[in-house]
Amino acid sequence: MEILKPTRLLRRPEVQATTGLSRSSIYAKMELGAFPKPIRLGQRAVAWIESEIQDWLNGLITASRGEAIC
């Protein structure tokens, strides 16, 4: 049996604080396929997977510094 690492979920205010993006920027980037999509927690609740947000940020850092992705 594979042991899974705990997954932390981030609600929108935390995603905004982590990325520095506004609510509208997050949803605009999602529409373009340029930002991780959230998972649905309920009828009116969504959250983002923290590791996907961190991967997205790491990609921005790599791209802005012109480093090759390994």
C-alpha positions in Angstrom: 0.0 0.0 0.0 1.4 3.4 -1.0 1.6 6.0 1.8 0.3 9.3 0.6 1.7 12.6 1.7 -0.9 14.8 3.4 -2.4 17.3 1.0 -3.1 20.8 2.3 -5.9 22.7 0.7 -5.9 26.5 0.4 -8.9 28.7 0.2 -9.0 31.7 -2.1 -7.8 34.4 0.4 -4.8 32.2 1.2 -4.1 31.7 -2.5 -4.2 35.4 -3.0 -1.8 36.0 -0.1 0.6 33.3 -1.3 0.6 34.4 -5.0 0.0 38.2 -4.7 -2.7 37.9 -7.3 -6.2 39.5 -7.0 -9.3 37.4 -7.1 -10.1 38.5 -10.7 -6.5 37.8 -11.8 -6.7 34.2 -10.4 -9.9 33.5 -12.3 -8.7 35.2 -15.5 -5.5 33.1 -15.5 -7.6 29.9 -14.8 -9.8 30.7 -17.9 -6.6 30.9 -20.0 -5.3 27.6 -18.5 -2.4 29.5 -16.9 -3.2 28.8 -13.3 -4.2 25.6 -11.4 -7.8 24.9 -11.1 -9.4 24.5 -7.7 -11.2 21.4 -6.5 -14.9 21.6 -5.4 -15.5 21.1 -1.7 -19.2 21.8 -1.7 -21.8 23.7 -3.6 -20.3 27.0 -3.0 -16.8 26.2 -1.7 -13.6 25.5 -3.6 -9.9 25.1 -2.6 -6.6 24.8 -4.4 -4.1 22.1 -3.7 -1.1 23.8 -2.1 1.5 21.7 -4.0 0.0 22.8 -7.3 0.2 26.5 -6.3 3.8 26.0 -5.1 4.7 24.3 -8.5 3.1 27.2 -10.3 5.1 29.7 -8.3 8.3 27.8 -8.8 7.6 27.8 -12.6 7.2 31.6 -12.5 10.5 32.0 -10.6 12.3 29.7 -13.0 10.9 31.5 -16.0 11.7 35.0 -14.6 15.3 34.1 -14.0 15.8 32.4 -17.3 16.7 29.1 -15.8 16.2 25.8 -17.6 13.6 23.5 -16.1 15.1 20.1 -15.2 
